[in-house]
Amino acid sequence: MKNLIQLPISKFNLLGLFAIISLCGLFAFSNANRSTPTASVAADKMNVFYIGIDNPITVAMAGVPTDKVRVSCDNVTIENLGDGHYNVRVKETGDKIIKVTDGTYTQEITYRVKRIPDPETRIGKTAGGSMRLWDFQQQKGLHATLYYFPLVEQCVINGFEMTKQSKDSDPINVTNQGADFSKESQQLVDEAKVGDVFYFDSVRCKCPGDPAGRKINSVVVKIR
């Protein structure tokens, strides 16, 4: 039998062999990565969910038809609107984990849940200060306005305390139910004179998702 010829192993041969093995491993890793679809969940209007309102989201999973994708979340109502669009309704603050799966792979995306921020009490266009007598007497009540909020949602005034302070008389107090002036409140408004000051305190309103009314800012108006 002929003797086998042994080739000398140099450091260059070893480096070449290591490079080949590394490339093979990288190729296998890349293929494995491409076989795992990546899910994306995009809130259509904001980067958080708010209690008591519709929170539309769009869900996609790379390489997977939308009808094969399943979306779920614990203690959350998710309505499938079709074509990757969903509507999310939440009931409590904190973090919620949206799970997206095609039956084989599952990806989780965390969203913060908040309540709608406090609106601002207004009478007409003002949140307090001086107001012309004629303008004041055109008002029919208070309203709650949300500023710097990405959604068009309404908060409703539940009631307030109204106080009329005139120079020559004692303060007159009225408890008003609801946003519109009651008969007693409207009478004070109709009898307003230049120099009178009106206080609107203990203002409470209810926003979508609120279990009960919340207290918001007071308003002070001086008639000029």
DRENPA-3360 file (N, C-alpha, C; in nm, 2 decimals, always signed):
BEGIN
1 = MKNLIQLP = +0.09/-0.12/+0.00/+0.00/+0.00/+0.00/+0.09/+0.12/+0.00 ~ +0.04/+0.22/-0.08/+0.13/+0.34/-0.09/+0.10/+0.43/+0.03 ~ +0.21/+0.49/+0.07/+0.20/+0.58/+0.18/+0.12/+0.71/+0.14 ~ +0.03/+0.75/+0.24/-0.05/+0.88/+0.21/+0.04/+1.00/+0.22 ~ +0.02/+1.09/+0.14/+0.10/+1.21/+0.14/+0.04/+1.31/+0.24 ~ +0.11/+1.36/+0.34/+0.05/+1.45/+0.43/+0.10/+1.59/+0.39 ~ +0.00/+1.68/+0.38/+0.03/+1.82/+0.34/+0.06/+1.90/+0.47 ~ +0.16/+1.98/+0.47/+0.19/+2.07/+0.59/+0.07/+2.17/+0.61;
9 = ISKFNLLG = +0.03/+2.18/+0.74/-0.08/+2.28/+0.77/-0.02/+2.41/+0.82 ~ -0.04/+2.51/+0.74/+0.02/+2.64/+0.77/-0.09/+2.72/+0.84 ~ -0.05/+2.83/+0.89/-0.15/+2.92/+0.96/-0.25/+2.98/+0.85 ~ -0.20/+2.99/+0.73/-0.29/+3.04/+0.62/-0.40/+2.94/+0.59 ~ -0.36/+2.81/+0.59/-0.46/+2.71/+0.56/-0.57/+2.71/+0.67 ~ -0.52/+2.72/+0.80/-0.62/+2.73/+0.91/-0.71/+2.85/+0.90 ~ -0.66/+2.96/+0.86/-0.74/+3.08/+0.85/-0.84/+3.07/+0.74 ~ -0.80/+3.00/+0.63/-0.90/+2.98/+0.52/-1.01/+2.89/+0.56;
17 = LFAIISLC = -0.97/+2.78/+0.63/-1.07/+2.69/+0.68/-1.17/+2.75/+0.78 ~ -1.12/+2.84/+0.86/-1.20/+2.91/+0.96/-1.30/+3.01/+0.89 ~ -1.25/+3.07/+0.78/-1.33/+3.16/+0.71/-1.45/+3.09/+0.64 ~ -1.42/+2.97/+0.58/-1.52/+2.89/+0.52/-1.63/+2.85/+0.61 ~ -1.58/+2.80/+0.73/-1.68/+2.76/+0.84/-1.77/+2.88/+0.88 ~ -1.70/+2.99/+0.90/-1.78/+3.11/+0.94/-1.88/+3.15/+0.84 ~ -1.85/+3.15/+0.71/-1.94/+3.19/+0.61/-2.06/+3.09/+0.61 ~ -2.03/+2.96/+0.62/-2.14/+2.87/+0.62/-2.24/+2.89/+0.74;
25 = GLFAFSNA = -2.18/+2.92/+0.86/-2.26/+2.95/+0.97/-2.35/+3.07/+0.95 ~ -2.29/+3.18/+0.90/-2.36/+3.30/+0.87/-2.47/+3.28/+0.77 ~ -2.45/+3.20/+0.67/-2.55/+3.17/+0.57/-2.67/+3.10/+0.64 ~ -2.64/+3.00/+0.72/-2.74/+2.92/+0.79/-2.82/+3.01/+0.88 ~ -2.75/+3.10/+0.95/-2.82/+3.19/+1.04/-2.92/+3.29/+0.97 ~ -2.87/+3.34/+0.85/-2.95/+3.43/+0.77/-3.08/+3.36/+0.72 ~ -3.06/+3.23/+0.68/-3.18/+3.16/+0.63/-3.28/+3.13/+0.74 ~ -3.22/+3.10/+0.86/-3.31/+3.08/+0.97/-3.39/+3.21/+1.01;
33 = NRSTPTAS = -3.32/+3.32/+1.00/-3.39/+3.45/+1.03/-3.49/+3.48/+0.93 ~ -3.47/+3.45/+0.80/-3.57/+3.48/+0.70/-3.69/+3.39/+0.71 ~ -3.68/+3.28/+0.78/-3.79/+3.19/+0.79/-3.88/+3.23/+0.91 ~ -3.84/+3.33/+0.99/-3.92/+3.37/+1.10/-3.98/+3.51/+1.07 ~ -4.12/+3.51/+1.05/-4.18/+3.64/+1.01/-4.18/+3.74/+1.12 ~ -4.16/+3.86/+1.08/-4.16/+3.97/+1.18/-4.29/+4.04/+1.18 ~ -4.35/+4.06/+1.30/-4.48/+4.12/+1.31/-4.46/+4.27/+1.35 ~ -4.55/+4.35/+1.30/-4.56/+4.49/+1.33/-4.70/+4.53/+1.37;
41 = VAADKMNV = -4.71/+4.61/+1.48/-4.84/+4.66/+1.52/-4.82/+4.82/+1.53 ~ -4.90/+4.89/+1.46/-4.90/+5.03/+1.45/-5.03/+5.09/+1.49 ~ -5.03/+5.17/+1.60/-5.15/+5.24/+1.64/-5.17/+5.35/+1.54 ~ -5.30/+5.36/+1.49/-5.33/+5.45/+1.38/-5.33/+5.59/+1.42 ~ -5.35/+5.62/+1.54/-5.37/+5.76/+1.58/-5.27/+5.81/+1.69 ~ -5.21/+5.71/+1.76/-5.12/+5.75/+1.88/-5.03/+5.63/+1.91 ~ -4.95/+5.65/+2.01/-4.86/+5.54/+2.05/-4.90/+5.48/+2.19 ~ -5.02/+5.52/+2.23/-5.08/+5.46/+2.35/-5.22/+5.42/+2.33;
49 = FYIGIDNP = -5.28/+5.34/+2.42/-5.42/+5.32/+2.42/-5.49/+5.40/+2.53 ~ -5.61/+5.45/+2.50/-5.69/+5.52/+2.60/-5.81/+5.45/+2.63 ~ -5.85/+5.46/+2.76/-5.96/+5.39/+2.82/-6.09/+5.46/+2.76 ~ -6.19/+5.37/+2.73/-6.32/+5.42/+2.70/-6.35/+5.47/+2.56 ~ -6.24/+5.46/+2.47/-6.26/+5.50/+2.33/-6.21/+5.39/+2.24 ~ -6.24/+5.41/+2.11/-6.18/+5.32/+2.01/-6.03/+5.35/+1.98 ~ -5.95/+5.24/+1.98/-5.81/+5.26/+1.96/-5.77/+5.18/+1.83 ~ -5.78/+5.23/+1.71/-5.75/+5.16/+1.59/-5.61/+5.12/+1.57;
57 = ITVAMAGV = -5.58/+5.00/+1.53/-5.44/+4.96/+1.51/-5.43/+4.88/+1.37 ~ -5.32/+4.88/+1.31/-5.29/+4.80/+1.19/-5.18/+4.70/+1.22 ~ -5.21/+4.58/+1.19/-5.12/+4.47/+1.22/-5.08/+4.40/+1.09 ~ -4.95/+4.37/+1.08/-4.89/+4.30/+0.96/-4.79/+4.20/+1.01 ~ -4.78/+4.09/+0.94/-4.67/+3.99/+0.97/-4.61/+3.96/+0.83 ~ -4.48/+3.98/+0.82/-4.41/+3.97/+0.70/-4.42/+3.83/+0.64 ~ -4.47/+3.83/+0.51/-4.48/+3.70/+0.44/-4.60/+3.62/+0.48 ~ -4.69/+3.67/+0.57/-4.81/+3.60/+0.61/-4.94/+3.67/+0.57;
65 = PTDKVRVS = -5.03/+3.61/+0.50/-5.16/+3.67/+0.46/-5.23/+3.72/+0.59 ~ -5.30/+3.84/+0.57/-5.36/+3.90/+0.69/-5.47/+3.80/+0.75 ~ -5.53/+3.72/+0.67/-5.64/+3.63/+0.72/-5.58/+3.51/+0.80 ~ -5.44/+3.50/+0.80/-5.38/+3.39/+0.87/-5.32/+3.44/+1.00 ~ -5.32/+3.57/+1.02/-5.27/+3.64/+1.14/-5.37/+3.64/+1.25 ~ -5.33/+3.61/+1.37/-5.42/+3.62/+1.49/-5.37/+3.72/+1.59 ~ -5.46/+3.80/+1.64/-5.42/+3.91/+1.73/-5.50/+3.89/+1.86 ~ -5.43/+3.90/+1.98/-5.50/+3.88/+2.10/-5.43/+3.96/+2.21;
73 = CDNVTIEN = -5.50/+3.98/+2.32/-5.45/+4.05/+2.44/-5.54/+4.02/+2.56 ~ -5.48/+3.99/+2.67/-5.56/+3.96/+2.79/-5.64/+4.08/+2.84 ~ -5.77/+4.05/+2.88/-5.85/+4.16/+2.94/-5.87/+4.28/+2.85 ~ -5.87/+4.25/+2.72/-5.89/+4.36/+2.62/-5.98/+4.31/+2.51 ~ -6.07/+4.40/+2.46/-6.16/+4.36/+2.35/-6.09/+4.40/+2.22 ~ -6.07/+4.31/+2.13/-6.01/+4.34/+2.00/-6.11/+4.30/+1.89 ~ -6.15/+4.40/+1.81/-6.24/+4.37/+1.70/-6.17/+4.37/+1.57 ~ -6.18/+4.26/+1.49/-6.11/+4.24/+1.36/-6.20/+4.31/+1.26;
81 = LGDGHYNV = -6.14/+4.42/+1.20/-6.21/+4.50/+1.09/-6.18/+4.45/+0.95 ~ -6.08/+4.36/+0.94/-6.04/+4.31/+0.81/-5.92/+4.38/+0.75 ~ -5.85/+4.31/+0.67/-5.73/+4.36/+0.60/-5.63/+4.41/+0.69 ~ -5.61/+4.35/+0.81/-5.51/+4.39/+0.90/-5.54/+4.50/+0.99 ~ -5.67/+4.55/+0.99/-5.71/+4.66/+1.07/-5.79/+4.60/+1.19 ~ -5.77/+4.66/+1.31/-5.83/+4.61/+1.43/-5.87/+4.73/+1.51 ~ -5.97/+4.71/+1.60/-6.01/+4.82/+1.70/-5.99/+4.76/+1.84 ~ -5.92/+4.83/+1.92/-5.89/+4.79/+2.06/-5.96/+4.87/+2.16;
89 = RVKETGDK = -6.03/+4.80/+2.26/-6.09/+4.87/+2.37/-6.03/+4.82/+2.50 ~ -5.99/+4.92/+2.58/-5.93/+4.88/+2.71/-6.01/+4.94/+2.82 ~ -5.99/+4.88/+2.94/-6.07/+4.92/+3.06/-5.99/+4.96/+3.18 ~ -5.86/+4.94/+3.17/-5.77/+4.97/+3.29/-5.64/+5.03/+3.24 ~ -5.58/+5.11/+3.33/-5.45/+5.17/+3.29/-5.34/+5.06/+3.32 ~ -5.22/+5.09/+3.27/-5.11/+5.00/+3.29/-5.05/+4.97/+3.15 ~ -4.99/+4.85/+3.14/-4.93/+4.81/+3.02/-5.01/+4.69/+2.97 ~ -5.03/+4.68/+2.84/-5.10/+4.57/+2.77/-5.01/+4.51/+2.66;
97 = IIKVTDGT = -5.00/+4.38/+2.66/-4.92/+4.31/+2.56/-5.01/+4.25/+2.45 ~ -4.99/+4.31/+2.33/-5.06/+4.26/+2.21/-4.98/+4.14/+2.15 ~ -5.04/+4.03/+2.14/-4.98/+3.91/+2.08/-5.02/+3.89/+1.94 ~ -4.92/+3.87/+1.85/-4.95/+3.85/+1.71/-4.89/+3.72/+1.67 ~ -4.97/+3.63/+1.61/-4.92/+3.49/+1.57/-4.97/+3.45/+1.44 ~ -4.90/+3.36/+1.37/-4.95/+3.29/+1.25/-4.97/+3.15/+1.28 ~ -4.97/+3.11/+1.41/-4.99/+2.97/+1.45/-4.86/+2.90/+1.48 ~ -4.75/+2.95/+1.43/-4.62/+2.89/+1.45/-4.53/+2.99/+1.53;
105 = YTQEITYR = -4.52/+3.11/+1.49/-4.44/+3.21/+1.56/-4.53/+3.31/+1.62 ~ -4.49/+3.36/+1.74/-4.57/+3.46/+1.81/-4.47/+3.58/+1.85 ~ -4.52/+3.70/+1.83/-4.45/+3.82/+1.87/-4.53/+3.90/+1.96 ~ -4.47/+3.96/+2.06/-4.54/+4.04/+2.16/-4.50/+4.19/+2.15 ~ -4.60/+4.28/+2.15/-4.57/+4.42/+2.15/-4.64/+4.49/+2.27 ~ -4.57/+4.57/+2.35/-4.63/+4.63/+2.47/-4.68/+4.77/+2.44 ~ -4.80/+4.80/+2.48/-4.86/+4.93/+2.47/-4.89/+4.99/+2.61 ~ -4.87/+5.12/+2.63/-4.92/+5.18/+2.75/-5.07/+5.21/+2.74;
113 = VKRIPDPE = -5.14/+5.20/+2.85/-5.28/+5.24/+2.86/-5.30/+5.35/+2.96 ~ -5.37/+5.46/+2.91/-5.39/+5.57/+2.99/-5.54/+5.61/+2.99 ~ -5.58/+5.69/+3.08/-5.71/+5.75/+3.07/-5.70/+5.88/+3.00 ~ -5.82/+5.93/+2.95/-5.82/+6.05/+2.88/-5.78/+6.16/+2.97 ~ -5.69/+6.26/+2.93/-5.64/+6.36/+3.02/-5.76/+6.46/+3.06 ~ -5.73/+6.53/+3.17/-5.84/+6.63/+3.21/-5.86/+6.73/+3.11 ~ -5.99/+6.76/+3.08/-6.02/+6.87/+2.99/-6.02/+7.00/+3.07 ~ -6.04/+7.11/+3.00/-6.04/+7.24/+3.06/-6.18/+7.30/+3.07;
121 = TRIGKTAG = -6.22/+7.35/+3.18/-6.35/+7.41/+3.20/-6.35/+7.55/+3.12 ~ -6.45/+7.57/+3.05/-6.46/+7.70/+2.98/-6.61/+7.75/+2.98 ~ -6.62/+7.88/+2.98/-6.75/+7.94/+2.96/-6.73/+8.03/+2.83 ~ -6.80/+7.99/+2.73/-6.78/+8.05/+2.60/-6.64/+8.02/+2.55 ~ -6.56/+8.11/+2.52/-6.42/+8.09/+2.47/-6.32/+8.11/+2.58 ~ -6.36/+8.14/+2.70/-6.26/+8.18/+2.80/-6.26/+8.08/+2.91 ~ -6.14/+8.06/+2.97/-6.12/+7.98/+3.09/-6.10/+8.06/+3.21 ~ -6.15/+8.19/+3.20/-6.14/+8.28/+3.32/-6.08/+8.41/+3.28;
129 = GSMRLWDF = -6.11/+8.52/+3.36/-6.06/+8.65/+3.33/-6.18/+8.74/+3.32 ~ -6.16/+8.85/+3.25/-6.27/+8.95/+3.23/-6.35/+8.91/+3.10 ~ -6.48/+8.95/+3.11/-6.57/+8.92/+3.00/-6.68/+9.03/+2.99 ~ -6.70/+9.07/+2.87/-6.80/+9.18/+2.85/-6.94/+9.13/+2.89 ~ -7.02/+9.22/+2.95/-7.15/+9.18/+3.00/-7.24/+9.12/+2.90 ~ -7.24/+9.18/+2.78/-7.33/+9.12/+2.67/-7.28/+8.98/+2.64 ~ -7.15/+8.96/+2.62/-7.10/+8.82/+2.59/-7.13/+8.72/+2.70 ~ -7.12/+8.77/+2.82/-7.15/+8.68/+2.94/-7.29/+8.63/+2.94;
137 = QQQKGLHA = -7.38/+8.73/+2.91/-7.52/+8.69/+2.92/-7.57/+8.61/+2.80 ~ -7.49/+8.59/+2.70/-7.52/+8.50/+2.59/-7.49/+8.36/+2.61 ~ -7.42/+8.33/+2.72/-7.37/+8.20/+2.75/-7.49/+8.12/+2.82 ~ -7.49/+7.99/+2.79/-7.60/+7.90/+2.84/-7.55/+7.80/+2.93 ~ -7.42/+7.80/+2.96/-7.36/+7.70/+3.05/-7.21/+7.69/+3.04 ~ -7.16/+7.58/+3.09/-7.01/+7.55/+3.08/-6.99/+7.44/+2.99 ~ -6.87/+7.43/+2.94/-6.83/+7.31/+2.86/-6.69/+7.27/+2.89 ~ -6.66/+7.14/+2.87/-6.52/+7.09/+2.89/-6.45/+7.07/+2.76;
145 = TLYYFPLV = -6.34/+7.12/+2.74/-6.26/+7.12/+2.62/-6.13/+7.05/+2.64 ~ -6.10/+6.95/+2.55/-5.97/+6.88/+2.55/-5.88/+6.95/+2.45 ~ -5.76/+6.99/+2.50/-5.66/+7.05/+2.42/-5.54/+6.96/+2.41 ~ -5.47/+6.97/+2.30/-5.35/+6.89/+2.27/-5.38/+6.74/+2.29 ~ -5.49/+6.70/+2.24/-5.53/+6.55/+2.25/-5.55/+6.51/+2.11 ~ -5.49/+6.39/+2.07/-5.50/+6.35/+1.93/-5.63/+6.30/+1.88 ~ -5.73/+6.28/+1.96/-5.86/+6.23/+1.92/-5.97/+6.33/+1.95 ~ -6.08/+6.32/+1.87/-6.19/+6.40/+1.89/-6.29/+6.33/+1.98;
153 = EQCVINGF = -6.28/+6.35/+2.11/-6.37/+6.29/+2.20/-6.43/+6.40/+2.29 ~ -6.54/+6.37/+2.35/-6.62/+6.47/+2.43/-6.62/+6.43/+2.57 ~ -6.60/+6.52/+2.66/-6.62/+6.51/+2.80/-6.74/+6.60/+2.84 ~ -6.82/+6.55/+2.93/-6.95/+6.62/+2.96/-6.94/+6.67/+3.10 ~ -6.98/+6.80/+3.12/-6.99/+6.85/+3.25/-7.11/+6.79/+3.33 ~ -7.08/+6.74/+3.45/-7.18/+6.68/+3.53/-7.25/+6.79/+3.62 ~ -7.18/+6.89/+3.66/-7.24/+6.99/+3.75/-7.13/+7.08/+3.81 ~ -7.17/+7.19/+3.88/-7.08/+7.28/+3.93/-7.15/+7.37/+4.04;
161 = EMTKQSKD = -7.07/+7.44/+4.11/-7.12/+7.54/+4.21/-7.10/+7.68/+4.15 ~ -7.20/+7.76/+4.15/-7.19/+7.89/+4.09/-7.22/+8.00/+4.20 ~ -7.13/+8.10/+4.21/-7.14/+8.20/+4.31/-7.13/+8.34/+4.24 ~ -7.23/+8.42/+4.27/-7.23/+8.56/+4.22/-7.19/+8.65/+4.33 ~ -7.09/+8.74/+4.30/-7.04/+8.83/+4.40/-7.06/+8.97/+4.35 ~ -7.15/+9.05/+4.41/-7.17/+9.19/+4.37/-7.11/+9.28/+4.47 ~ -7.08/+9.41/+4.44/-7.02/+9.50/+4.53/-7.11/+9.53/+4.65 ~ -7.24/+9.54/+4.62/-7.33/+9.59/+4.73/-7.42/+9.48/+4.79;
169 = SDPINVTN = -7.39/+9.36/+4.77/-7.47/+9.25/+4.82/-7.39/+9.13/+4.86 ~ -7.45/+9.04/+4.94/-7.38/+8.92/+4.98/-7.37/+8.82/+4.87 ~ -7.27/+8.73/+4.87/-7.26/+8.63/+4.77/-7.39/+8.55/+4.76 ~ -7.42/+8.51/+4.64/-7.54/+8.42/+4.61/-7.48/+8.29/+4.55 ~ -7.52/+8.18/+4.61/-7.47/+8.05/+4.57/-7.58/+7.97/+4.51 ~ -7.54/+7.89/+4.40/-7.64/+7.80/+4.33/-7.56/+7.67/+4.30 ~ -7.63/+7.56/+4.33/-7.57/+7.43/+4.29/-7.64/+7.39/+4.16 ~ -7.56/+7.38/+4.05/-7.61/+7.35/+3.92/-7.58/+7.21/+3.88;
177 = QGADFSKE = -7.68/+7.14/+3.84/-7.67/+7.00/+3.79/-7.66/+7.01/+3.63 ~ -7.56/+6.94/+3.58/-7.54/+6.93/+3.44/-7.46/+7.05/+3.39 ~ -7.44/+7.06/+3.25/-7.36/+7.16/+3.19/-7.44/+7.29/+3.17 ~ -7.56/+7.28/+3.14/-7.65/+7.40/+3.11/-7.69/+7.47/+3.23 ~ -7.70/+7.60/+3.23/-7.75/+7.68/+3.34/-7.89/+7.64/+3.38 ~ -7.91/+7.61/+3.51/-8.04/+7.58/+3.56/-8.12/+7.72/+3.56 ~ -8.25/+7.71/+3.59/-8.33/+7.83/+3.60/-8.27/+7.93/+3.70 ~ -8.23/+7.88/+3.81/-8.17/+7.97/+3.91/-8.04/+8.03/+3.87;
185 = SQQLVDEA = -7.95/+7.95/+3.80/-7.83/+8.00/+3.75/-7.85/+8.10/+3.64 ~ -7.94/+8.07/+3.55/-7.97/+8.16/+3.44/-8.02/+8.30/+3.49 ~ -8.10/+8.30/+3.60/-8.14/+8.42/+3.66/-8.03/+8.51/+3.70 ~ -7.93/+8.45/+3.77/-7.81/+8.52/+3.81/-7.74/+8.58/+3.70 ~ -7.73/+8.50/+3.59/-7.66/+8.55/+3.47/-7.73/+8.67/+3.41 ~ -7.86/+8.66/+3.40/-7.95/+8.77/+3.34/-7.94/+8.89/+3.43 ~ -7.92/+8.88/+3.56/-7.91/+9.00/+3.64/-7.77/+9.05/+3.66 ~ -7.68/+9.00/+3.59/-7.54/+9.04/+3.61/-7.52/+9.18/+3.57;
193 = KVGDVFYF = -7.43/+9.25/+3.64/-7.39/+9.39/+3.61/-7.24/+9.41/+3.60 ~ -7.20/+9.51/+3.54/-7.06/+9.54/+3.52/-7.00/+9.55/+3.66 ~ -6.89/+9.48/+3.69/-6.82/+9.48/+3.82/-6.85/+9.36/+3.90 ~ -6.95/+9.28/+3.86/-6.98/+9.16/+3.93/-6.88/+9.05/+3.90 ~ -6.86/+8.96/+3.99/-6.76/+8.85/+3.97/-6.84/+8.72/+3.99 ~ -6.82/+8.63/+3.90/-6.89/+8.50/+3.90/-6.78/+8.39/+3.92 ~ -6.80/+8.30/+4.02/-6.72/+8.19/+4.05/-6.78/+8.06/+4.01 ~ -6.71/+7.98/+3.93/-6.76/+7.84/+3.90/-6.67/+7.74/+3.96;
201 = DSVRCKCP = -6.71/+7.68/+4.07/-6.62/+7.59/+4.14/-6.68/+7.45/+4.15 ~ -6.60/+7.36/+4.20/-6.64/+7.22/+4.22/-6.70/+7.17/+4.08 ~ -6.63/+7.20/+3.98/-6.67/+7.16/+3.84/-6.63/+7.01/+3.83 ~ -6.73/+6.93/+3.79/-6.71/+6.79/+3.77/-6.75/+6.75/+3.63 ~ -6.68/+6.66/+3.57/-6.71/+6.62/+3.43/-6.69/+6.47/+3.42 ~ -6.74/+6.41/+3.32/-6.72/+6.27/+3.29/-6.67/+6.25/+3.15 ~ -6.56/+6.19/+3.13/-6.50/+6.16/+3.00/-6.52/+6.01/+2.97 ~ -6.51/+5.97/+2.84/-6.53/+5.83/+2.81/-6.43/+5.74/+2.89;
209 = GDPAGRKI = -6.49/+5.64/+2.94/-6.41/+5.54/+3.02/-6.41/+5.57/+3.17 ~ -6.46/+5.69/+3.21/-6.46/+5.73/+3.35/-6.58/+5.65/+3.43 ~ -6.55/+5.58/+3.54/-6.65/+5.52/+3.61/-6.74/+5.62/+3.69 ~ -6.68/+5.74/+3.72/-6.75/+5.84/+3.78/-6.70/+5.98/+3.74 ~ -6.76/+6.08/+3.78/-6.72/+6.22/+3.74/-6.58/+6.25/+3.80 ~ -6.51/+6.33/+3.74/-6.38/+6.38/+3.79/-6.38/+6.53/+3.81 ~ -6.31/+6.58/+3.90/-6.30/+6.72/+3.93/-6.20/+6.79/+3.84 ~ -6.24/+6.90/+3.78/-6.15/+6.98/+3.69/-6.15/+7.12/+3.73;
217 = NSVVVKIR = -6.08/+7.20/+3.66/-6.05/+7.34/+3.70/-6.17/+7.43/+3.72 ~ -6.15/+7.52/+3.82/-6.25/+7.62/+3.84/-6.24/+7.74/+3.74 ~ -6.34/+7.82/+3.73/-6.33/+7.94/+3.64/-6.38/+8.06/+3.72 ~ -6.31/+8.18/+3.71/-6.36/+8.30/+3.77/-6.37/+8.40/+3.65 ~ -6.49/+8.47/+3.65/-6.51/+8.57/+3.54/-6.55/+8.70/+3.61 ~ -6.49/+8.81/+3.57/-6.53/+8.94/+3.61/-6.59/+9.01/+3.50 ~ -6.71/+9.07/+3.52/-6.79/+9.13/+3.42/-6.74/+9.28/+3.40 ~ -6.72/+9.31/+3.27/-6.68/+9.45/+3.24/-6.77/+9.51/+3.14;
% end
